[in-house]
């Protein structure tokens, strides 16, 4: 099946676009966390969202959840690691599954994570973002894993079933991984080592571990790694007034397009992007 649009991100921008596109009976493939925006959920008080007075972020997310249910919108909780043009459509890799859509909306939020030294140079040569996609390559081998959040612990467990040895760096509290072949690193993973192929990892204390591959399990992938050729303005996706990127059929909205990082701005951009996508889809007919 080819969807009319694939939306990447379940924050306010993605939700705003999904609601508008649903009202116009477009088929939507919506990727992201079913828990919606962690940033919104952790906000103690939000004072400038229309219709609400000093609303808690958790309350606003609950209202969003209710709206999603009432609109019969579905969220696909898969990690998107690649988007590539395929004729007049786009191919999307989500975990180990391939999907197709006529248009793309990037609503991924601000990407604050910097590439780890060695990451860009060794991507595809031992560095991976997807456990289910590439884990089988490391059966009975040794790997390093950076797990950014508890929601990815099941992927660490999957990798541990395949690999002989896993060196795990999890920078959050209460990591519940407790397997005999998983060694939790006390010093942060700071660099990926190798030339032409991953050979090891360096830690903050300057100690090293020899590994055959490294998995970086983060909440999002940098936009430039998702789509080749995407124009950026510093750390943000470059868009025009219609929220269009330099790639035909690809739009962006929300924090990923730049400041101000505010919910009202994100919802407005999601609305604009949705109407621009409607125009784009009409041009394909």
Secondary structure, 3 states (H helix, E strand, C coil): CEECEEEECCCHHHHHHHHHHHHCCCCEEEECCCCCCHHHHCCCCECCCCCCCCECHHHHHHHHHHHHHHCCCCCECCCEEEEEEECCEEEEEECCEEEEECCEEECCCCCCCCCCECHHHHECCCEECCHHHHHHHHCCCEEEEEECCHHHHHHHHHHHHHCCEEEEECCCCCCCCCCCCEEECCCCEEEEEECCCEEEEEECCCCEEECCEEEEECCCCCHHHHCCCCCEECCEECCCCCCECCCCCEEECCHHHCCCCCHHHHHHHHHHHHHHHHHHHHHHC
